[in-house]
Amino acid sequence: MKIKNYPQLAVTPERKLALQAFEKALKAIDPYAITKKEAPKIKAREFQRIFVVAFGKASVAMAKAVEETLPVFKGVAASPFPAKLRKMRVISAGHPIPNEKSVKAGKEILELVRQAKENDLVLCLISGGGSALAEIPRVSLQALCESTDTLLRNGANIQEINCIRRHLSEIKGGKLAKACKGKMIALVLSDVVGDRLDCIASGTAIGDSTTFSQALSIARKYRVRNKEVLALLEKGARGGIAENPRRVKAKNIIIASNGTALAAAKKFLQARGVKFRRVFNNFEANADGLGARFARELRKGSFIAGGESTVVVKGNGKGGRSQQMALRALENFPLRENEGMLIACFATDGMDGNSRNAGAIVDKITLGKANKLKLDARKFLGNNDSASFFDKTKSSIKTAYTGTNANDLVIGLKKQLR
């Protein structure tokens, strides 16, 4: 079981259902199992050599499955945690902010891709987090990190962030695929709402339809002040730097996504008698607004949702999208008729924001502990300190890194009267 504190949390029927549904969702997006199923479809005999490059939170699991399935000649994987593979070198790099190891990984990946000849295959294993874990920036690493932090703190969504990343990179926006002389196939575990390939790990194996002018507009919208970043984007907008390739020769295959996780959780709960009033696919909005909305929805009946929210960071606390959403839901939670009612928010990668929690549960127990401790949810929300709130009420969900990433899930359960 991935949820480490399941015994402590699973003290009501509703809590057990929600937590077990999250476990089913994680099993459905298990990168090793999915890749093990997909890799044999690649006709290895058609190629002289198979090079593998993997980057993202699921890179090690995906690479392990490929090593066991295909005759890998050489490979490199960029991962957020240390690991060992039989045939591939693993570089533990930075996430969500890239570091020197990320640059090292990016350079090794590019070098490996350039080694491929016409009769070779480059197999890319791409998952969420790849944008930070493998990079060759066109600006200084400090400038890239500063601008990325600004975008994250000011509430930019992943499409906007990755538009800028693609234009600040030597390998993203289709440029890695353009450097390949052999055939390139990418197996992709999507962490992007709507499964946009140009946004998953910033689109290394897909052409880019956005422009420097669009990237510059986004930078200005979210008050990016770094002069080095702005200078490069302005130069590109004036035509001084070539736009990213619009088309590249690469085949992209999405092997799992948030929809996969959502469907598994939904099927599990429906099999146990849960009747959903609403199913929300691909939610994408501010976490505070979504939390309040989901609390209102719960009054009407059970629901399930999948997607990704954003947070505008104003404080210096610990938390993330899922816990911010859960705490805002608690603030709007039905106070009188809350028996048998629950909202659970869950980040499938196991690391919600800058905290060590995967998410949180809001129900009568959470409310009771908060009242007993005299905790003011508004103060925690104002300081973006949702993780501390849920740790104090012992309502946080803890998994550590799950080794996968397919956005977030929200489950709302309302006891159905018979």
N, C-alpha and C positions, 0 to 999 in steps of 0.2 A: 504493500500500500504506500502510495506517494505521500499522503497526508500524515505527517509525523504525529500530530496531536489529535488524531481521530478519536481515541478513547476519551479524551478530556472534553471534546466538543460534542460528541454524538450522544447527547443525554435526552433528546426528545425525538419523536418519530420524524418530525419535519427536518431536523438537523441531520439525522441519519440519511434520509432520502437525498437531501441536497449534496452532502459530502460524497455519498456513493455515486451520485450522478456525475460529480466532478471527476471521480476516479474513472468512470466509464469513458468520459470525454478524453482524458489523458491517454487511456489505452487505445482509443480510436486514432489518436494522432501520434502514436509511438513511432518515432522516426526510424528506428532499427527495423521494426516489423514491416512498415510500409515500404521502405527501401529494399528490403530483402525480397519483397513481392514484386517490385517494379524492375529491379536491376536485371533479372534474367531475360526480360523482354528485349534487352539490348543485344544485338547479334555480334558478339565479340569476334567471331571468325572473319568478319568483314574488315577488320582493322589490324594493322601491323603491330601497333602498340597502343595501350590505353593509359593515358595520363588522367589523374584525378585531382581536382582542386575543390576543397570544401571550406565553406565559411558560413558561420552562423551558430546559434545556440545549439542546434541539432547536428552540427558538423561531424562530431566524433562518432555518434551512433550511426549516422548515415554512411560514413566512411567505413566503419567496421562491417556493416552489411555488404557493402560493395567489395571489400577485400575478401569476404567469404564467398562471393558469388562470381566475380569477374577476375580475369588475369591482369591485375594492375601492374603496370611497368614501373610507375613512379607517381608519387603524389604528395600533397601538402594540405594540412587542415588548420584553419584558424578557429580557435575555440575560446570561450570565456573562462575555461578552467583547464588545468593540466591533465594530460592523458597520454597514453601510449597506444600506438597502432603497429601492426606487424610490418607493413610495407610503406607506410606514409608518415611523414614528419608532422608532429603537432606543435603549433605555436600558440601558447596561451597569451591572448592579447586583450586589449581594453574594451570595455563596454559599460555604459552606453556612450562614454566619451573615448575616442581612440587614443592610443598611446604609442610609444616608440615600437613596441612589439607589433602593433597593428600595421605600422609602416613596413616593418620587416616582413610580416606575413604578406602584405600586398605586393612587395617587390619579388618575393619568392614565387608567389602565385603567377605573376606576370611573366617571370623568367621561365617557369615551367610551361606555360601556355605557348610561349615563343619557340620552345623546343619541338613542338609537335609539327610533323611533316604532313604532306598531303594524304597519306594513307593511314594516319593516326587518328585516334579519337581523344578529345578532351571532354571528360565527363565532369560537369560542374554540379556540386551538391550544395544547394542554396537554401538557407533558412533565415528566419528573423534574427536580427542582430548583426548580420553580415556587413552592413554599412560601416559600423564602427570597428569590427574585428579585423577587416582587411582594407587597407587604404594606401594610396600614394597621392598625397595632397599636392595641389598646384600652389598652395600657399604654405606658410609655416604651420607646423603641427599646433603650435600655440594659438595661431589665428583661427585654425579650423575648430579647435576645441572651444575657444571662446565664443565663436559664432553659433556652434551647435548648442552650447549651454544656454545662450540667449534665446534661441528659437524654442528650446524645450521649456524654459522657465516662462516664456511669454505666451505659451499655449498654441504654438503652431502644430498643425496636424502632420502625420507622417508623409503625406503627399507633398506638402510644402517643404518640409525639412529635406526630403530626399531630392526634390528638384534642385535645391541649392547644393546638396552634396554631389549630385551628378556633375555639376558645372565646376566644382572645386576639386575634382578628382581626375587622375590619369587613367583609372581603370573602370570607372562607373559610367553609366549612360551609354552602354554598348561598346565602350572602348576596349574592354577585355576581349570580347568576342571578335572585334575587328583585328586584334593582334594575332588571332589564331589562323594558321594556314591549313590545319586539319579540319575534321568535322567536330562541331561542338554540340553536345546535348546537355541540357540542364534539367535535373530533377529538383523540383522546387516545393518546399514546405512553406506555404503562404502565411505571413503574419500581417497582411495588409487587407483592410476592409475593401471588398470588391475584387480582391485577388489581382490587382494591377501589377503586371510583371515588371513594369518600369520603376515601380516603387519598392518591390521586394528586394532587399539588400541594394537598393538604388540602381537596379537594372543593369547588371554587368553583362548579361547575355541577351539583351533585347535593345532594339533601337530606341532613341529618345525623341519624342515629339515636342518637348519643351525647349525653350530658348534662354539665352543669357538675359534677355530683357525681362522675361517672366521671373527668373531667379532673382534679379535685381529688385523687382517690385515686391517680391515676398520678403527679401532682406529688409527693405525699407518699412514694410507693413509691420514687422515684428521688431523694429528698432535695433537692428544689427548695426553696431557702431565701429566694428573693427575696420580700420582704414585699409589694411592689406586685402581683406575679403572684398570690400566695396570697390577698391581699385580694379581688382581682377574682373569682377562682374561688370563693371562699367566699361572696361576695355572690350570685353566680349560683346556687350550690347552695342558697342560702336562698330563691331565687325573686326576688331583687332585680334580675335582668337576664333578659330574655326568652331562652328557649332558641333555638338555631338552627332554621331552618325544616326540618321533616321531609320536605316535598315541595316541589319547585320545577318550573317548566315549562321543561325543557331536555332536549334529546336528546344523549346521550353515545355516541360510537362509538369503541371501542378499535381502533386501526389496526395496532398491533404491541405486543409485550410480550416478556418474558424467554422465554416459550414459543416465540416466533418465532425468536429467536436460538439457543435450544437445539436446535430442530428442524433449523435450517440446518447447525449444526456437526455434529450427529449424522448427518445425511444425507451430508455430505461425508466423514466418517470411515468410515462403513459402506461407502460406494462404493469406498473404498480398502482394504477387507478387515478393518477393525477390527470385532471381535465384542464387544459390550458385555455384561458379566455383569449390570450394574445401570445403570438410568437413574433419577436422582433429580430429580424435579420439585418446584419450590417449596421448596427447603430453607430453613430459617429457624431459626437457633440461634446460640449463641456460637461465634465463629470458632475459638477454641482447641479446643473440643470437636469441631467439624467437621473441623478439620485432622487431629486424631488419628484420627478415624473414617475419613476418606478414605485415610489411610495404611494402615489395617487392610484396607480394601476392596481396595486395590491388590494386596495379597498374593494375593487370590482371583481377580483378573482386571481387565480394563479397565472403566472406568465413565465416565459423563458426568453432570454435575449443573448445575442452574440454580436461582438463588434469591438470598438475601441474608442475610448473617450480621451479628452485632453484636459490638462490642468494648468491654470495660470498660477505660477508659484510666487507668493508674496511673503511667505514666512521662511523659517529655517528649520522646520521640524522634519520628522521622518514619516514617509508615506508614499502613496502612489495613486494612480488613476482609480483602481478598484476600491481601495480603502477610502479615498476621498468621496467616491460615489456612495459607498455604503454609509459613511458618516452623515452625508447630506440626506440620505434616505432615512436614517435614524431620526434626524431633526424633524422630518415630516411624517414619521411613522404614526399609524393610528394608535392613539393612547388608550382609548376605552375598549375597543374590540380587537385586541391584539392576541387573544388566545389562539394558538395554532397557526399563527402568521409568521412568516419569515422572509427576509431578503438576504441572499448570499451572493457576494461578488468575488470573482476569482480570476487571477491572471495566470494563464496556462503555462507561462515560463517559470512560475514559482517565485519570482522576484518582482514585487510590485513597487515600482519607483526606486527610491533610495533606501527602502526598508528591507528587512529579511522575511517579510510576510508575503504570502501569495494572495491574500485577500482577507475578507472578514464576514462574519455573520451578524445580522441584526434581527433580534426577536425580543420576546418578553424578558428573557434571561439577561440579555445585553442591557436592556432598559433598566431592569432592576438593579444590576450591579453598578451601572452609571449613577443612578439615583442614590444608592447607598454610599458611593464614594464621593458624591456631590461634584460630579464631573460636568463641566459646561461644554457641550459639543461645539458651540459657536467659537469658543476660544481656541479649541484644537483645530477647527476648520480654518480660522483666520491665520494660524501659524503653519498651515499645511502639515499638521502633526497627527494625522489620522492613525498612523501605526501605534503611536504611544497610547492613544485613547483605547484602541482595541486590545492592546497588550494588557492595559490596566483592567479591562473588563473581561479578560481571558476569552475574547471572542475572535481573535485573529486566527487565520488558517495558515499553517506552516508546513511547507514541503521541501524547502531548499530548492536548488536548481532542479527542474524536472527533466532537463535535457531536450525539451521541445519548446515550441512557441507558435501559438495560433490565436493571438489576441486574447480577449477576455470573455467571460461568461457571467451572466447574472440569472439567478433563479429566484422567483418569487412564489411562495407557496401559501395558499390560504385554505385552511381546513374546510373540507366540503361537508356540509351537514346532510345527513341521510334521513 
